[in-house]
Amino acid sequence: MAYVDVVRRVSVRRLARLRELMDAEGLSGLLLFEGDFVACKLAAMQHFNAVLVTRDDVYVIVDSSLRHEALREGSWGGVDVVVVENFCLSELVRKLTYLLPRQGSGVRLGVNKAWGRGKLTFLYADLLEALRSRSVEVVDATPVLVEVFDKPYEEELSIIRWVSDVASKALEAVREHLKPGARECELASLADKVLDEAGIIDRWFSTIVASGPRATSPHAKTTTRRVGYGEPVVVDVGPFWMGYDGCVAHTFVTGGSEFWEEIVEEVVHAIREGLKCVRPGTPANVLDEVPRRELSKRGLPSYPHLTGHPVGGFYKPVIADFIGYALETNMVFAYEPAAYIPGKGGVRIEPHVLVTGEGHEILTPIHEELLE
């Protein structure tokens, strides 16, 4: 796939910048774990347990179950695949102690502690403690990673456009088959089928279909509940490919419901007003302030989550009132103002938005006509 070549080319560029910053911070290495967006991009691989970046090498550490896929993906020559047959704490400590170069009097190891990046298991938590007990200084390398992975390079936008388009098609598949009586899990499987057939088999989170009163929860789990007539149905997909994610959501209304159609229109209006502010130089917190103000003017409660978050596995932009930086060209974010009515349901519409030199572009086709 041509997109893999893009990831590999960009990996080389990012590693060069990362190593400059590692030198400046006195880091002997950077240790990242499975599921981490950053690790996928640096190794240009999807199958691994951990990735160790040193001043000279990138080591992809895998257990025996991942050997075949890791060796195949790692054949591009940018990484060294290290198979740990007995994948246990003592063997991991021994292997890492051997691979980590010593800097002067000790080893300084950076890890990624950013919220939402990676899922640290007990094994890996114990591993870090064991390394500390062997005089390895474990430090937070997130500030370094933010500088290297703040936003996509121009050539990476082709990947993000692809992920956005596939996610949009997954939502379209649900719309085509949505009717009262359909089970949430059946609808979720339709979205997953579209993602899988496009070659995106991993998810940042399990596909969400939440109908009726269950739509009041932003992170509801899909159930066997049957969709009722005149109910809102929130569908949220989280495709994840080679470190590039693409959370996209939409709310459909089954049958006829003037009440919910009006709520949808109010949320759409709030999003449109926020999008008018999207351009390089706009403070990110303005995009949080505007839709909340518009929804409040219409008597709707404030939603209990961020107004937006980065797309593609990058650190910026976060759209929230506590953010102090401004938008930049080529930043991509999921924009998700919402309205939740306690005990009744909710409406969440979440397009992907690219910041351009002129303003913005909607990357999810299902939202283009609705929002432009």
Backbone torsions as a table, in degrees:
resi	resn	phi	psi	omega
1	MET	NA	135.0	-177.2
2	ALA	-61.7	-29.8	-179.3
3	TYR	-63.3	-32.3	178.0
4	VAL	-62.4	-39.9	178.3
5	ASP	-62.5	-36.5	177.0
6	VAL	-62.4	-46.4	-179.4
7	VAL	-59.3	-42.8	-178.5
8	ARG	-65.4	-43.5	179.1
9	ARG	-63.2	-43.3	-178.9
10	VAL	-68.8	-33.8	178.5
11	SER	-58.1	-42.8	-179.8
12	VAL	-62.1	-42.0	179.6
13	ARG	-66.2	-43.6	-177.8
14	ARG	-69.6	-36.3	178.6
15	LEU	-62.7	-37.9	178.7
16	ALA	-62.4	-45.5	178.9
17	ARG	-67.2	-41.8	-179.0
18	LEU	-61.0	-41.7	-178.4
19	ARG	-68.6	-32.3	174.1
20	GLU	-59.7	-45.0	-178.5
21	LEU	-72.0	-34.9	175.9
22	MET	-61.6	-41.1	177.0
23	ASP	-60.8	-45.3	-178.2
24	ALA	-63.9	-32.3	-179.3
25	GLU	-92.1	-2.0	-179.5
26	GLY	69.1	31.8	-179.8
27	LEU	-87.4	128.9	175.6
28	SER	-76.0	-32.7	-178.1
29	GLY	-164.1	171.9	178.2
30	LEU	-130.9	123.5	-177.3
31	LEU	-112.4	122.7	-178.8
32	LEU	-125.1	151.8	-174.3
33	PHE	-115.6	167.5	-176.6
34	GLU	-52.7	143.0	-179.5
35	GLY	87.5	-7.2	-178.2
36	ASP	-81.8	125.6	180.0
37	PHE	-56.7	-43.0	-178.3
38	VAL	-61.8	-44.4	-179.4
39	ALA	-61.6	-42.6	178.3
40	CYS	-58.6	-44.1	-176.4
41	LYS	-70.4	-40.5	-177.9
42	LEU	-69.0	-39.4	-179.7
43	ALA	-86.6	-14.4	-174.3
44	ALA	54.3	43.7	-178.1
45	MET	-143.8	158.5	177.2
46	GLN	-109.9	-23.5	-174.0
47	HIS	-107.0	106.6	178.5
48	PHE	-166.7	161.9	173.1
49	ASN	-100.5	-35.8	178.3
50	ALA	-155.4	156.2	176.6
51	VAL	-128.0	128.0	177.6
52	LEU	-114.3	119.0	177.1
53	VAL	-105.0	123.4	174.5
54	THR	-114.5	-174.6	-178.5
55	ARG	-64.9	-24.1	-173.8
56	ASP	-121.3	-19.0	-171.6
57	ASP	-137.7	162.9	168.0
58	VAL	-122.7	114.4	-179.8
59	TYR	-103.0	125.8	175.7
60	VAL	-102.9	114.6	-174.8
61	ILE	-100.1	125.3	-176.3
62	VAL	-135.6	154.8	170.9
63	ASP	-86.3	174.0	-173.4
64	SER	-63.3	-27.5	-177.9
65	SER	-69.1	-22.3	-178.6
66	LEU	-101.6	2.3	-173.5
67	ARG	-52.8	-52.2	-173.7
68	HIS	-61.1	-52.1	-177.4
69	GLU	-65.6	-39.7	-178.7
70	ALA	-65.0	-42.8	179.3
71	LEU	-65.5	-36.3	178.0
72	ARG	-67.1	-48.5	-178.8
73	GLU	-68.3	-30.9	-177.2
74	GLY	-86.4	7.6	-176.9
75	SER	-72.9	-6.3	-177.9
76	TRP	-73.7	-10.2	172.8
77	GLY	92.4	-1.5	-179.3
78	GLY	-87.4	-7.8	-176.0
79	VAL	-138.8	161.8	171.5
80	ASP	-111.6	118.2	179.6
81	VAL	-85.6	123.9	-179.7
82	VAL	-113.6	113.7	-179.5
83	VAL	-92.2	123.9	176.0
84	VAL	-106.6	102.1	-175.1
85	GLU	-62.5	-49.8	179.0
86	ASN	-95.2	86.6	-170.6
87	PHE	-81.3	82.5	-178.9
88	CYS	-135.1	172.9	-174.5
89	LEU	-58.3	-48.3	-175.7
90	SER	-63.0	-39.2	179.9
91	GLU	-70.4	-37.5	178.0
92	LEU	-65.7	-41.7	178.1
93	VAL	-62.1	-44.7	-179.1
94	ARG	-62.1	-44.3	-177.3
95	LYS	-66.3	-45.7	-178.4
96	LEU	-68.0	-38.6	177.6
97	THR	-59.9	-35.7	178.7
98	TYR	-72.7	-39.6	-174.6
99	LEU	-79.3	-29.1	-175.6
100	LEU	-74.3	124.8	176.6
101	PRO	-75.3	145.1	178.1
102	ARG	-88.2	136.4	178.3
103	GLN	-111.1	103.7	-179.9
104	GLY	64.0	-114.1	-175.0
105	SER	-91.4	-3.7	-177.4
106	GLY	-169.6	-168.2	-178.7
107	VAL	-120.8	130.7	177.8
108	ARG	-115.9	113.8	-172.5
109	LEU	-111.9	124.2	178.3
110	GLY	-92.0	145.3	175.8
111	VAL	-131.3	163.1	-178.8
112	ASN	-97.9	107.6	-177.2
113	LYS	-105.9	9.1	-176.9
114	ALA	-63.0	143.2	178.6
115	TRP	-59.0	135.4	174.5
116	GLY	81.8	-0.2	-178.2
117	ARG	-108.7	109.7	177.5
118	GLY	82.9	156.9	180.0
119	LYS	-126.8	105.8	-173.7
120	LEU	-80.2	118.5	178.3
121	THR	-85.7	169.0	177.6
122	PHE	-59.8	-36.9	-179.5
123	LEU	-60.7	-46.1	-177.4
124	TYR	-73.1	-33.1	174.8
125	ALA	-63.5	-43.6	177.2
126	ASP	-64.0	-35.1	179.4
127	LEU	-62.0	-44.3	179.5
128	LEU	-64.0	-39.8	177.7
129	GLU	-64.9	-39.7	179.2
130	ALA	-65.4	-37.8	177.7
131	LEU	-66.9	-38.8	176.8
132	ARG	-61.0	-39.2	-179.6
133	SER	-66.6	-15.1	177.9
134	ARG	-105.0	27.8	174.2
135	SER	69.2	22.2	171.8
136	VAL	-88.4	124.3	177.9
137	GLU	-84.6	115.6	-179.3
138	VAL	-98.6	121.7	-175.8
139	VAL	-128.1	158.4	177.9
140	ASP	-77.3	116.3	179.8
141	ALA	-99.8	11.5	-177.6
142	THR	-56.2	-44.1	179.2
143	PRO	-57.7	-34.9	176.9
144	VAL	-67.1	-45.2	-178.4
145	LEU	-65.3	-35.3	179.0
146	VAL	-61.5	-37.3	179.0
147	GLU	-67.0	-33.0	-176.1
148	VAL	-88.2	-30.3	-175.2
149	PHE	-121.2	42.0	-179.3
150	ASP	-73.8	-38.3	-179.3
151	LYS	-157.5	165.5	-177.5
152	PRO	-74.0	151.7	167.7
153	TYR	-72.9	161.6	-179.0
154	GLU	-53.6	-44.2	-175.8
155	GLU	-69.5	-21.7	178.2
156	GLU	-75.0	-16.4	180.0
157	LEU	-61.9	-27.2	177.3
158	SER	-63.2	-37.8	177.9
159	ILE	-67.8	-45.7	-178.5
160	ILE	-64.4	-38.7	177.1
161	ARG	-61.8	-41.2	179.7
162	TRP	-63.4	-49.6	-179.9
163	VAL	-60.5	-42.4	179.6
164	SER	-62.3	-42.4	-178.8
165	ASP	-66.5	-42.6	179.4
166	VAL	-65.1	-42.5	178.8
167	ALA	-61.4	-39.6	177.8
168	SER	-62.7	-41.0	178.7
169	LYS	-65.8	-32.1	177.1
170	ALA	-64.4	-39.9	177.4
171	LEU	-68.4	-37.4	177.8
172	GLU	-61.5	-38.2	179.7
173	ALA	-62.6	-37.9	176.9
174	VAL	-66.8	-44.0	-179.5
175	ARG	-59.0	-39.6	-177.7
176	GLU	-64.7	-28.9	-175.5
177	HIS	-109.7	3.4	-176.1
178	LEU	-76.8	128.1	175.4
179	LYS	-159.7	156.8	177.5
180	PRO	-55.5	136.4	-179.4
181	GLY	100.9	-19.1	178.0
182	ALA	-69.6	141.9	178.4
183	ARG	-82.6	146.0	178.9
184	GLU	-56.8	-44.0	-177.4
185	CYS	-65.0	-32.9	177.7
186	GLU	-67.3	-39.9	178.9
187	LEU	-67.5	-39.3	178.6
188	ALA	-62.5	-37.8	-179.3
189	SER	-66.1	-31.1	177.1
190	LEU	-65.1	-43.0	178.2
191	ALA	-65.2	-43.0	-179.4
192	ASP	-63.4	-36.0	179.9
193	LYS	-62.0	-41.2	178.6
194	VAL	-64.0	-44.6	179.7
195	LEU	-62.9	-46.7	-178.5
196	ASP	-60.6	-45.3	-176.8
197	GLU	-67.7	-20.9	176.7
198	ALA	-84.9	-4.7	179.4
199	GLY	96.7	8.5	177.7
200	ILE	-105.8	93.0	-174.1
201	ILE	-99.3	-11.0	178.3
202	ASP	-97.3	156.3	179.7
203	ARG	-131.4	142.8	171.9
204	TRP	-74.2	-29.7	172.8
205	PHE	-152.8	157.3	179.3
206	SER	-64.6	141.9	-178.6
207	THR	-55.6	131.3	-177.6
208	ILE	-103.3	126.7	166.0
209	VAL	-127.7	113.9	-177.2
210	ALA	-127.4	119.8	-174.6
211	SER	-115.6	158.0	176.0
212	GLY	56.8	-139.8	-178.8
213	PRO	-59.1	-23.6	179.4
214	ARG	-68.6	-18.1	-179.6
215	ALA	-74.0	-1.2	175.5
216	THR	-76.6	-16.0	-178.9
217	SER	-95.9	119.8	-178.0
218	PRO	-61.8	-27.6	-177.1
219	HIS	-123.1	43.8	-179.9
220	ALA	-64.1	152.0	174.4
221	LYS	-92.9	140.0	177.4
222	THR	-64.6	138.9	-178.9
223	THR	-127.3	-172.1	176.3
224	THR	-90.9	7.3	-178.7
225	ARG	-57.5	140.9	175.7
226	ARG	-88.8	136.4	-179.6
227	VAL	-70.0	133.2	178.9
228	GLY	-91.7	166.7	179.9
229	TYR	-71.8	136.5	176.9
230	GLY	71.8	25.4	-178.6
231	GLU	-105.8	152.2	170.9
232	PRO	-79.5	143.1	178.5
233	VAL	-129.9	110.1	178.7
234	VAL	-89.6	125.5	177.6
235	VAL	-119.0	125.7	-175.3
236	ASP	-133.8	120.2	-179.0
237	VAL	-115.1	147.1	-178.3
238	GLY	-130.2	65.9	179.2
239	PRO	-61.1	145.5	-177.7
240	PHE	-142.7	115.5	-178.8
241	TRP	-134.5	120.3	173.3
242	MET	50.0	38.7	178.6
243	GLY	88.9	0.8	179.2
244	TYR	-109.6	119.3	-179.3
245	ASP	-107.5	169.0	-177.7
246	GLY	-158.1	64.4	-179.8
247	CYS	-61.6	119.9	-178.8
248	VAL	-135.6	136.5	-179.6
249	ALA	-137.2	156.5	173.8
250	HIS	-152.4	156.8	177.6
251	THR	-118.1	124.5	176.9
252	PHE	-107.5	152.5	177.4
253	VAL	-117.9	121.1	-179.1
254	THR	-79.5	140.5	178.3
255	GLY	62.8	-148.8	-180.0
256	GLY	-113.2	128.1	176.1
257	SER	-148.8	102.9	-179.8
258	GLU	-61.2	-37.5	-179.1
259	PHE	-59.2	-51.8	-175.9
260	TRP	-74.2	-31.6	175.9
261	GLU	-63.6	-35.9	177.6
262	GLU	-68.3	-39.0	177.5
263	ILE	-63.8	-42.4	176.8
264	VAL	-57.9	-45.3	-178.8
265	GLU	-64.1	-35.9	178.2
266	GLU	-66.4	-40.9	178.3
267	VAL	-67.1	-41.6	177.4
268	VAL	-60.3	-43.4	178.0
269	HIS	-59.5	-44.2	-179.6
270	ALA	-62.8	-39.5	178.6
271	ILE	-66.7	-44.1	179.8
272	ARG	-58.8	-42.6	-179.9
273	GLU	-63.8	-39.8	177.9
274	GLY	-66.0	-40.0	-178.3
275	LEU	-64.3	-26.1	178.2
276	LYS	-61.2	-22.1	-177.3
277	CYS	-93.0	-5.5	-174.0
278	VAL	-77.2	112.5	175.0
279	ARG	-167.4	157.6	177.3
280	PRO	-56.2	135.2	179.1
281	GLY	99.1	-18.0	177.9
282	THR	-71.0	128.9	175.3
283	PRO	-59.1	134.6	-176.2
284	ALA	-60.1	-31.8	-177.2
285	ASN	-69.7	-18.1	176.0
286	VAL	-63.9	-36.3	-179.6
287	LEU	-71.5	-14.8	172.2
288	ASP	-87.0	-41.2	-175.8
289	GLU	-65.5	-44.7	-172.0
290	VAL	-62.6	-54.2	-177.9
291	PRO	-66.2	-34.0	177.9
292	ARG	-64.0	-40.3	178.7
293	ARG	-64.5	-43.0	-178.8
294	GLU	-64.5	-41.0	179.1
295	LEU	-68.3	-37.7	178.9
296	SER	-64.0	-39.4	179.5
297	LYS	-60.9	-25.4	-179.3
298	ARG	-98.6	12.3	174.3
299	GLY	78.4	16.1	-179.5
300	LEU	-96.0	143.6	-177.2
301	PRO	-70.3	155.1	177.5
302	SER	-70.9	142.3	-179.2
303	TYR	-83.6	146.6	-171.5
304	PRO	-92.8	41.2	179.5
305	HIS	-152.2	174.5	176.9
306	LEU	-57.2	153.1	174.6
307	THR	-81.4	-21.4	178.4
308	GLY	-169.0	162.5	-178.9
309	HIS	-148.7	161.1	-177.9
310	PRO	-64.0	153.0	174.8
311	VAL	-114.6	143.7	175.1
312	GLY	97.9	3.9	-179.8
313	GLY	81.7	35.5	177.9
314	PHE	-114.4	172.7	-174.8
315	TYR	-92.6	-18.9	-177.6
316	LYS	-132.8	152.1	0.7
317	PRO	-98.0	141.4	166.2
318	VAL	-89.5	131.4	-178.6
319	ILE	-103.8	99.9	-177.4
320	ALA	-157.5	163.2	-176.4
321	ASP	-69.7	-18.5	-176.9
322	PHE	-93.1	3.9	-177.9
323	ILE	-88.8	132.8	-175.6
324	GLY	-105.9	-6.2	-177.8
325	TYR	-93.4	169.5	-177.6
326	ALA	-104.7	161.6	176.5
327	LEU	-68.0	149.7	177.2
328	GLU	-131.5	156.2	176.9
329	THR	-57.0	138.2	178.7
330	ASN	79.7	-0.3	169.0
331	MET	-68.3	142.7	178.4
332	VAL	-129.0	134.0	-179.2
333	PHE	-143.0	154.6	172.0
334	ALA	-91.5	126.2	-174.7
335	TYR	-108.1	117.8	-170.1
336	GLU	-136.4	54.6	166.2
337	PRO	-56.7	147.9	-174.2
338	ALA	-151.9	167.4	175.2
339	ALA	-135.2	125.0	179.4
340	TYR	-121.2	124.1	-179.4
341	ILE	-104.6	107.5	-175.6
342	PRO	-50.6	130.3	177.0
343	GLY	80.7	-8.8	-176.3
344	LYS	-116.4	-50.8	-177.8
345	GLY	159.4	-167.3	-178.1
346	GLY	-155.8	167.3	178.6
347	VAL	-133.1	121.1	174.5
348	ARG	-131.2	126.7	178.1
349	ILE	-124.0	124.7	-168.9
350	GLU	-135.0	88.2	176.5
351	PRO	-84.3	164.5	169.0
352	HIS	-94.7	133.3	-175.7
353	VAL	-124.6	126.2	175.9
354	LEU	-101.0	129.6	175.6
355	VAL	-82.8	119.9	-179.8
356	THR	-109.1	172.8	177.9
357	GLY	-63.4	-26.5	-177.6
358	GLU	-95.5	-21.5	-175.9
359	GLY	164.7	-98.8	-179.7
360	HIS	-153.4	166.2	175.3
361	GLU	-138.6	133.8	174.9
362	ILE	-83.6	124.2	-176.3
363	LEU	-95.7	-11.8	-179.4
364	THR	-101.5	107.8	-174.5
365	PRO	-53.8	-32.3	-178.4
366	ILE	-62.5	-21.9	-177.5
367	HIS	-102.9	-10.9	-172.2
368	GLU	-57.6	-57.9	-176.1
369	GLU	-66.2	-34.4	-177.7
370	LEU	-65.8	-37.4	-170.9
371	LEU	-103.7	-18.7	-176.2
372	GLU	-91.6	NA	NA
